[in-house]
Amino acid sequence: MTAADTADRGQRANRGAQAGQSEIWRCGMADSADSTEHTVEAASLAEADRTEVAAFRQRADLTRLVDVHTHFMPDRMLAKVWAYFDQAGPLVGGGWSIAYRQEEQQRLEILRSFGVCAFTSMVYPHKPDMARWLNDWAAEFAAGTPDCLSTATFFAEPSAADDVRRALDQGARVFKCHLQVGGYDPNDPLLRDVWGLLAETGVPVVTHCGSGPVPGTYTGPGPIAELLARHPRLRLIVAHLGMPEYREFLDLADRYDRVMLDTTMAFTAFSEAIMPFPPEALGRLADLGDRVLLGTDFPNMPHRYADALRALEQTGLGTEWLRAVCHDNAARLFGL
């Protein structure tokens, strides 16, 4: 698939998501003349969202949720990320309307109001000399946010191993590796000691390694298969179920018993329009039920939180699978 093909599909997905899913919660996008009306609308949508998420939890017999793929980061960086999505940057592949644009404290309150009892602050660098200060920010954020699993990251640079050791000393419980945005090879010799440390400690690494929404130089199953062949005990969490190479990443999960997958964006109308999950592979996902984790991309998602949960429910994999995915598996992984 070319970048142009993916961009075209991304534009179609955005139209499909807008037509096929609940209305997106578009806070903070109105001009000053409409601000009062928009605030009222946002409050109404917030209440509807809470109601729908609560109804999902009741149907699934879930008191709480654990979301392993959420984004909290320094305000200036988050503003740049949102601007990139607004402009449909090259790595996005099409229109992408951020659903939750509130300030940080409001976003935390929204997530908690959904019954999310633990979440992450997925930060990721796109160039050298970013990882360490992002890790310092994330460590401080987690220290002041007890329900956030302390999150860290790294980049393929000479300081990578020291950055990871430092983050582990600061209490990091999960790492984020973004091969598409970072544009680095996971098998770069600069990362040799990083993967060794993470395999040895068993700290999970949520890794964007699939080629969606736009392929990168080092995305796809090939580089990760090579990495896992050298570090078979690595606790790697394949973000987005590895979309669009779902089958290939399921193969890796079958081969390596510490590989897990998160559900971020999977099965939603937005993703199904451009990177549909193969229906015949649902049985394989059911068989891996104890290694599938809830992820959403909150707040950088182009649909409402309730839509992400409803999409999982509509797989038809059952209440027991939903409970495992949305809470039990992550609770066991992180000792919650």
N, C-alpha and C positions, 0 to 999 in steps of 0.2 A: 504494500500500500504506500503510495507516495504522500508527501506532506500535503500536496494540493487536494488529493482524494480525501484525506482525513479532515482537512479544513472544510471541504464541502459537506462532508458527513456531519461535522460538528455544527455547521449552520443549520442543517436539517434537524439535528438532534435538539437544538435549542428551540426550534419551532415546535417540534413534537412534544417536548417537555412542557412548553407553555400551554399547548392545547390539551395534553393528555393527563397532566397532573394537577394537584391542587395549586391554587394561586400562590406564587412565590411571595415570601415576606420581604418586600423591598424597602427596608428602612433606610433613612438617611439619604435618599436619592431625589427628594423633591426640592424645589427652590423655596425661598423663604415665604413666598406668597401662599404656598400650599402646605407649609409646615404643620399648622394646626390640624388640618384635615388628615395629613399623612400620619401624624402622631396617633390620632384616634383610630385610623385604619390599622396601624401597626399593633396597637393595644388589642384590637379585636382579633387580629390574626394570631397574636401571641396566645390569647385565651383559647382560640380554636385549636392551635397547635398542641397546647398542654392537654386539652380535652382528648384529642385524638391519640396522643402518645399514651395517656393514662388508660384509654380504652384498649389499646394494643397490649399494654402490660397486663391488664386484667384478663384479656383473652389468653395470653401466654402464661398466666400465673406467675408473673414476675414482679417482685417488689421493687427491684432496682435494676439498672442497666450499667454495663461497663463499656466505655467507648475507647478503643485503643488508637484511634486515628482522628485526633482533633488538633486544631492549630491555634496556639496562642504564641505570640512573638512580639518583639518590640514594636511600639506603635508606628514608628517611621517605616520599618520594614513591612509591616502588615499593610500600610497604606500603599506602598509600592506594589505589593502582591495584588491588591485589589485593583489598582490602576492597570496592571498588566492584564488581568482578566477582563476588565472593562474594555480595553483596547483590542481584545482578542489577539494577544501576542502569539508569536509563531509556535510556542510550545502548548498553546491552548487548543488550537485547531478550529475555533469557531466561537460563536457568541456564548457567553457564560455570565449569567446574572447572579451575583453573590447574594445569598438569601438573608444573611444575618450581619448587618453592618453597624450594630450598636457599639458603644464604647465597651472597654474590656469588662468592667464590673457588671454591666447589664448582660453581656454575653455569658459570663459565669452564672449569673442568676437564672438565665434562660435554660442553660444546660442542666443545672440542678433542678429546675422546676419540671424537667422531663423525667426526673428520677434517676439521672446519671450520677452514680456514687463515686466513680473514678474515671479519669480521662487523662489525656496526654497533652503536651505542648510541643507538637511536632515543629521543630525549627530545622532549617537546612540551608547550607551555604551554596552559592553558585560560583564562588571563586576562592582562591587562597586567602588566608588571614581573616576569615570570618568565623570559623567553627569555634574557636576558643571564647570569643566574646559572646557569641550566641549561647554557648554552654553556661557561661557565667550568668547571663540573663535568665536562662531557663532554670538554673539551680536556685537563684534568688526568688523567681516566680513560684517555684514549687515549695520553697520554704515558707512562703506566705500564703500558700493555697494548698491546704492539707489533702484535699481530694484529687490533686493533680499528681500523677505518677511522674517523678522527676525524669526529665527527658534530655537527651544530648544528641550530638551529631558529630560528623567528621568530614574531612575533605581529603582528596589524594594530594598530600603535600608533605614535606619533610617532617613537620611537627605532628603528624596525624597520631602516631602511637602515644606521644606524650599528652596530646589533647585528650585522648580516650582515657588514659590512666588518670589524668587530672579529673575528668568528669566522673569516673568511677569513684574516686576518692571523695568527690562532692556528693555522692549518693545517687548517681544516675541509675535508674531502674529499667530504662528502655532507650534505644537509640533510633534515630531516623537516618536512612541512607536514601538519597534521591538521585538515581543514576541519570534520569532524564534531564533534570535541571542542572545537576552538577556536571554532567557531561564527562565523567571520568569512568575508567575501566575498573570494575571491582577487583580485578586481578592485577592492578598496578602494584609493582614491588613496594611502593611507598605504603601500601595498606597491608602488607604481609603480617606485620606484628599486630595490627589492629584486629584483623580477623582471628588471629591466634588468641588474643586477649579475650575477645568476646565469646569465642567457642569455649575457652577454659572457664570463664566465669558463668556462662550460661545466661548472660543478659540478652534479652531479645533485641532484634534489629528489624524494625519495620522498614521494608525496602521497596521503593518504587522501582521495579525492574521490568514490568510489562511495557509494551510499546504504545500504550494509550495515554492521553488522547492523540499524541503525535510521537512517532518513533524517534529515539535518540541513537547516537552512535553506539552506545553500549547497553541499550535496552534489549529485551527479548530473553528467552530461556538459555541461550548459549553461554553468555558470560557467567550467569548464576550457576549453571550446571558445572562449569569448570571450577568455580569457587567451591561449590559443595563437594566436589570430588577431592579437593585438598582439605576441606574442613567439614567432614560429614556430621560432626556434633554441633555445628553452628545452629543456634536457635533463631532461624530466619523467618520473619513473617512477611509473606508476599502480599504487598498492598494491592487493593482493587481486584483481588482474586487473580492477579496477573493479566488483567484484560489488555489486549484482546487474545493473548496466547493462553487462554484458560486451560486447554487440554494439556499443553506442554508443562505448565506449572503444576497441574494436578499430578502429572507423571513424576515430577520431582518430589512432591509431597508423598507420593506412594513409595518412592525410593529411599527417602530420608525421613526418619521418624521424628525428627525435631523441627522439620519445616512445617510452618503453619500458614494460614491465609487470612487476610481480613476482607470484609465485605464492602469496603468503601465504594460507593457509587454503583455497586453491582445490582442488576435487576431493575433499576429505576428506568422510567421511560426515557430519560435523557441518554443513558448508556445503551439501553437496548436498541435505540434508533441507529447507533453507529457501531457498537461493539457487543452484539447480542451474545448472551451466554448460551452455549449449545444445549438444548433441552435434554439430549441423550446423556449429558454428563451430570445431570442432577443426582443420579444414583451414586456417582463417585463422590459428590460433595456430601451426600448423606453419610456415606461410609467414613468420611473424614470429619464427622460431626464434632469430635472432641478436639479438633485442631483448626476450627474455623472461629474467628473472632469478629465481633461487631466493630466496624469502623464507619465513619460518616463523612469525614472532611469538614465537619463543623468548624468554623462558620462559613467556610469557602465553598459551600455547596450550591448548586443551581436549582434547588428544590427545598421543600420544607423537611424538617427532621422526621415528621410523621410519614412522609412519602417514602423515605429510606426504609423505615421499619415495615411499612405496608408492603413494600416490594419484596422484602424477605419473607413475609407471611404468605405472599401469593405464589411463592415457589411450591407450596404444597408439601414441604418437607416435614411438617408437623410441629406440634407444640413442644415436644421434648427437644427437638433440634433447635428450635427458637430459643428455648431457655438456656441451652448449652452455649449457643452462639452469642446471645445478648448479655449473658452474665457469667455462667458457671465456668466456662473455659478460661476466661481472662482472670476470674477470681482465683482459680487454681494456679494459673501461671504466675500471678503476682502475689499470691499469698494473702488475698484480701479477706 
